[in-house]
């Protein structure tokens, strides 16, 4: 019966300094079949991520030691892994900073456990989508190995977060064709509403920073297109 649980075998690191929230989140994820480890401050989270090798990190922004933004930077610098950020802040700038340092999604406290588990499953499904073996996308001097999840621009390899990579692939599959924010949210994030359009904008900004400002064109009021030669 346990093998039928959707999360069975997947490893999730929960980083939260409030014990009640941490234990509640861990208990719900374990009930879904996930293997869960806990950390309660910034330095411990980085050590745990290295030791535990999580498939996904649930990460609070406000932490002792150093905050969740710095934890996210360090984790993503070592090994790209999906990050669901928890924040008590409602200011849009704080959310965009979290997305900008490599978080894939965010929830504002207070949140329901049902919504949290839905977001966790959606992130894992997105990362685990299988690609055609050996599939490679080439647009100008941009080369994407979809199977190995590696990216080169002008023969220089660039490390992307899991969500940045998936967004780039979606745009690269239709070069010079405009994709609306709503379509990208549906295809990449798995969201069915437009409440996360700022997440799209933030990740496009990150791709421009890493791969070149002119690679992705903004069509104001519509969406984005990957430019080709």
Kinemage of the C-alpha trace (Angstrom):
@kinemage 1
@onewidth
@group {chain A} dominant
@subgroup {mainchain}
@vectorlist {calphas} color= white
{ca unk a 1} P 0.000 0.000 0.000
{ca unk a 2} L 2.866 2.344 0.817
{ca unk a 3} L 4.264 2.027 -2.719
{ca unk a 4} L 1.099 3.670 -4.073
{ca unk a 5} L 1.836 6.917 -2.234
{ca unk a 6} L 2.748 9.593 -4.803
{ca unk a 7} L 5.839 10.814 -2.953
{ca unk a 8} L 7.309 7.472 -1.945
{ca unk a 9} L 11.106 7.492 -1.944
{ca unk a 10} L 11.482 11.198 -2.751
{ca unk a 11} L 13.604 13.154 -0.287
{ca unk a 12} L 12.524 16.561 0.996
{ca unk a 13} L 14.487 18.882 3.256
{ca unk a 14} L 12.262 21.163 5.363
{ca unk a 15} L 14.049 24.267 6.663
{ca unk a 16} L 11.932 26.100 9.241
{ca unk a 17} L 12.887 27.587 12.605
{ca unk a 18} L 9.394 27.456 14.123
{ca unk a 19} L 9.122 23.911 15.576
{ca unk a 20} L 5.332 23.678 15.300
{ca unk a 21} L 5.325 24.594 11.605
{ca unk a 22} L 8.356 22.412 10.864
{ca unk a 23} L 6.837 19.331 12.474
{ca unk a 24} L 3.433 19.910 10.862
{ca unk a 25} L 4.945 20.237 7.387
{ca unk a 26} L 7.188 17.203 7.946
{ca unk a 27} L 4.289 15.080 9.197
{ca unk a 28} L 2.108 15.948 6.210
{ca unk a 29} L 4.897 15.228 3.712
{ca unk a 30} L 5.727 11.914 5.411
{ca unk a 31} L 2.052 10.984 5.165
{ca unk a 32} L 2.410 11.550 1.408
{ca unk a 33} L 5.254 9.027 1.317
{ca unk a 34} L 8.217 11.426 1.281
{ca unk a 35} L 11.428 10.893 3.233
{ca unk a 36} L 11.844 14.119 5.228
{ca unk a 37} L 14.794 15.708 7.009
{ca unk a 38} L 14.641 18.909 9.080
{ca unk a 39} L 16.937 21.880 9.618
{ca unk a 40} L 16.189 24.896 11.795
{ca unk a 41} L 18.769 27.537 10.849
{ca unk a 42} L 20.738 28.698 7.820
{ca unk a 43} L 24.095 26.979 8.412
{ca unk a 44} L 22.413 23.677 9.374
{ca unk a 45} L 20.293 23.834 6.216
{ca unk a 46} L 23.337 24.082 3.934
{ca unk a 47} L 25.032 21.166 5.720
{ca unk a 48} L 21.836 19.090 5.591
{ca unk a 49} L 21.361 19.752 1.870
{ca unk a 50} L 24.876 18.482 1.185
{ca unk a 51} L 24.474 15.409 3.402
{ca unk a 52} L 20.853 14.501 2.653
{ca unk a 53} L 20.803 15.164 -1.105
{ca unk a 54} L 17.151 16.257 -1.253
{ca unk a 55} L 14.971 16.086 -4.347
{ca unk a 56} L 13.266 19.291 -3.162
{ca unk a 57} L 13.736 21.879 -0.405
{ca unk a 58} L 10.926 23.611 1.497
{ca unk a 59} L 12.683 26.734 2.769
{ca unk a 60} L 11.564 29.492 5.134
{ca unk a 61} L 12.916 32.965 4.385
{ca unk a 62} L 13.398 34.130 7.990
{ca unk a 63} L 16.015 31.923 9.661
{ca unk a 64} L 18.659 32.263 12.390
{ca unk a 65} L 22.312 32.238 11.350
{ca unk a 66} L 21.680 33.523 7.840
{ca unk a 67} L 18.405 33.837 6.025
{ca unk a 68} L 16.698 31.589 3.492
{ca unk a 69} L 17.840 33.725 0.571
{ca unk a 70} L 21.468 32.980 1.410
{ca unk a 71} L 20.610 29.304 1.989
{ca unk a 72} L 19.021 29.187 -1.460
{ca unk a 73} L 22.076 30.797 -3.090
{ca unk a 74} L 24.445 28.299 -1.473
{ca unk a 75} L 22.313 25.241 -2.187
{ca unk a 76} L 21.789 26.191 -5.836
{ca unk a 77} L 25.489 26.982 -6.199
{ca unk a 78} L 26.350 23.453 -5.138
{ca unk a 79} L 23.622 21.460 -6.921
{ca unk a 80} L 20.483 22.680 -8.692
{ca unk a 81} L 17.446 21.515 -6.731
{ca unk a 82} L 13.819 22.711 -6.710
{ca unk a 83} L 13.114 25.139 -3.848
{ca unk a 84} L 9.678 26.031 -2.481
{ca unk a 85} L 10.117 29.155 -0.384
{ca unk a 86} L 7.906 29.997 2.597
{ca unk a 87} L 7.570 33.667 3.470
{ca unk a 88} L 5.636 35.720 5.994
{ca unk a 89} L 6.409 38.776 3.892
{ca unk a 90} L 3.770 40.026 1.502
{ca unk a 91} L 5.895 42.688 -0.179
{ca unk a 92} L 6.374 41.899 -3.865
{ca unk a 93} L 10.036 42.908 -3.769
{ca unk a 94} L 10.820 40.255 -1.167
{ca unk a 95} L 9.087 37.592 -3.257
{ca unk a 96} L 10.970 38.634 -6.394
{ca unk a 97} L 14.294 38.530 -4.537
{ca unk a 98} L 13.526 34.954 -3.463
{ca unk a 99} L 12.700 33.914 -7.013
{ca unk a 100} L 15.753 35.752 -8.271
{ca unk a 101} L 18.187 33.753 -6.125
{ca unk a 102} L 16.868 30.437 -7.433
{ca unk a 103} L 13.616 29.606 -5.650
{ca unk a 104} L 11.137 27.903 -7.975
{ca unk a 105} L 7.921 28.711 -6.170
{ca unk a 106} L 6.734 30.424 -3.009
{ca unk a 107} L 3.942 30.302 -0.453
{ca unk a 108} L 2.953 33.153 1.832
{ca unk a 109} L 2.223 32.288 5.455
{ca unk a 110} L -0.285 31.260 6.649
{ca unk a 111} L -0.836 28.492 4.096
{ca unk a 112} L -2.835 25.271 4.011
{ca unk a 113} L -1.069 21.919 4.030
{ca unk a 114} L -3.188 20.880 1.069
{ca unk a 115} L -1.821 23.752 -1.008
{ca unk a 116} L 1.742 23.049 0.127
{ca unk a 117} L 1.604 19.381 -0.851
{ca unk a 118} L 0.011 20.273 -4.196
{ca unk a 119} L 2.850 22.695 -4.930
{ca unk a 120} L 5.456 20.095 -3.897
{ca unk a 121} L 3.973 17.470 -6.202
{ca unk a 122} L 3.715 19.980 -9.075
{ca unk a 123} L 7.379 20.965 -8.734
{ca unk a 124} L 8.538 17.350 -8.672
{ca unk a 125} L 6.376 16.391 -11.661
{ca unk a 126} L 7.850 19.246 -13.644
{ca unk a 127} L 11.437 18.293 -12.861
{ca unk a 128} L 10.815 14.602 -13.502
{ca unk a 129} L 9.204 14.987 -16.923
{ca unk a 130} L 11.132 12.720 -19.218
{ca unk a 131} L 12.684 14.065 -22.376
{ca unk a 132} L 13.614 12.249 -25.581
{ca unk a 133} L 16.980 10.559 -24.973
{ca unk a 134} L 19.767 12.641 -26.439
{ca unk a 135} L 17.420 15.445 -27.494
{ca unk a 136} L 19.312 18.665 -28.245
{ca unk a 137} L 17.881 22.085 -29.078
{ca unk a 138} L 20.061 24.549 -30.977
{ca unk a 139} L 19.048 28.171 -31.522
{ca unk a 140} L 21.890 30.285 -32.863
{ca unk a 141} L 24.813 29.908 -30.440
{ca unk a 142} L 22.534 28.519 -27.731
{ca unk a 143} L 22.701 24.737 -27.258
{ca unk a 144} L 20.498 22.822 -24.828
{ca unk a 145} L 20.991 19.141 -23.983
{ca unk a 146} L 17.505 18.352 -22.724
{ca unk a 147} L 18.309 14.836 -21.532
{ca unk a 148} L 21.356 15.875 -19.476
{ca unk a 149} L 19.816 19.238 -18.516
{ca unk a 150} L 22.881 21.214 -19.624
{ca unk a 151} L 23.074 24.563 -21.418
{ca unk a 152} L 25.810 26.268 -23.445
{ca unk a 153} L 25.944 29.777 -24.922
{ca unk a 154} L 28.785 30.306 -27.399
{ca unk a 155} L 30.392 27.056 -26.103
{ca unk a 156} L 30.384 28.375 -22.532
{ca unk a 157} L 28.364 26.154 -20.193
{ca unk a 158} L 26.007 27.934 -17.784
{ca unk a 159} L 24.412 26.473 -14.676
{ca unk a 160} L 20.668 27.054 -14.391
{ca unk a 161} L 18.223 26.221 -11.633
{ca unk a 162} L 15.691 23.479 -12.488
{ca unk a 163} L 12.931 25.991 -13.173
{ca unk a 164} L 15.158 28.311 -15.218
{ca unk a 165} L 16.125 25.325 -17.355
{ca unk a 166} L 12.533 24.227 -17.953
{ca unk a 167} L 11.474 27.775 -18.828
{ca unk a 168} L 14.334 28.089 -21.291
{ca unk a 169} L 13.419 24.782 -22.939
{ca unk a 170} L 9.808 25.882 -23.394
{ca unk a 171} L 10.884 29.119 -25.047
{ca unk a 172} L 13.553 27.392 -27.150
{ca unk a 173} L 11.120 24.831 -28.533
{ca unk a 174} L 9.323 27.741 -30.237
{ca unk a 175} L 12.045 30.250 -31.149
{ca unk a 176} L 10.852 33.684 -32.288
{ca unk a 177} L 7.299 32.711 -31.290
{ca unk a 178} L 5.693 34.695 -28.476
{ca unk a 179} L 4.570 32.663 -25.461
{ca unk a 180} L 2.119 34.351 -23.134
{ca unk a 181} L 2.849 34.455 -19.426
{ca unk a 182} L -0.282 32.375 -18.852
{ca unk a 183} L 0.913 29.682 -21.246
{ca unk a 184} L 4.330 29.568 -19.607
{ca unk a 185} L 2.747 29.320 -16.163
{ca unk a 186} L 0.671 26.372 -17.359
{ca unk a 187} L 3.465 24.532 -19.196
{ca unk a 188} L 6.375 25.170 -16.835
{ca unk a 189} L 4.845 25.761 -13.413
{ca unk a 190} L 1.714 23.671 -13.888
{ca unk a 191} L -0.456 26.532 -12.649
{ca unk a 192} L -3.945 27.050 -14.030
{ca unk a 193} L -4.332 30.720 -13.110
{ca unk a 194} L -2.332 33.881 -13.738
{ca unk a 195} L -1.544 34.656 -10.086
{ca unk a 196} L 2.135 33.872 -10.594
{ca unk a 197} L 2.965 36.096 -13.555
{ca unk a 198} L 5.666 37.852 -11.537
{ca unk a 199} L 7.353 34.470 -11.135
{ca unk a 200} L 7.659 34.272 -14.933
{ca unk a 201} L 9.088 37.795 -15.114
{ca unk a 202} L 11.619 37.075 -12.371
{ca unk a 203} L 12.889 33.897 -14.010
{ca unk a 204} L 13.165 35.558 -17.420
{ca unk a 205} L 15.270 38.231 -15.738
{ca unk a 206} L 17.509 35.518 -14.275
{ca unk a 207} L 17.922 33.859 -17.692
{ca unk a 208} L 18.899 37.188 -19.244
{ca unk a 209} L 21.456 37.761 -16.527
{ca unk a 210} L 23.041 34.367 -17.096
{ca unk a 211} L 22.710 33.973 -20.868
{ca unk a 212} L 22.573 37.505 -22.256
{ca unk a 213} L 20.120 40.388 -22.101
{ca unk a 214} L 19.096 40.146 -25.755
{ca unk a 215} L 18.350 36.414 -25.796
{ca unk a 216} L 14.716 36.794 -24.702
{ca unk a 217} L 12.490 39.516 -26.139
{ca unk a 218} L 9.670 41.068 -24.137
{ca unk a 219} L 6.378 41.610 -25.928
{ca unk a 220} L 4.739 44.121 -23.612
{ca unk a 221} L 1.357 43.099 -22.333
{ca unk a 222} L 1.672 39.618 -23.895
{ca unk a 223} L 4.734 37.579 -22.958
{ca unk a 224} L 8.183 36.529 -24.156
{ca unk a 225} L 9.972 35.079 -27.173
{ca unk a 226} L 13.405 33.500 -27.533
{ca unk a 227} L 15.338 35.312 -30.225
{ca unk a 228} L 17.255 33.416 -32.903
{ca unk a 229} L 19.846 34.512 -35.438
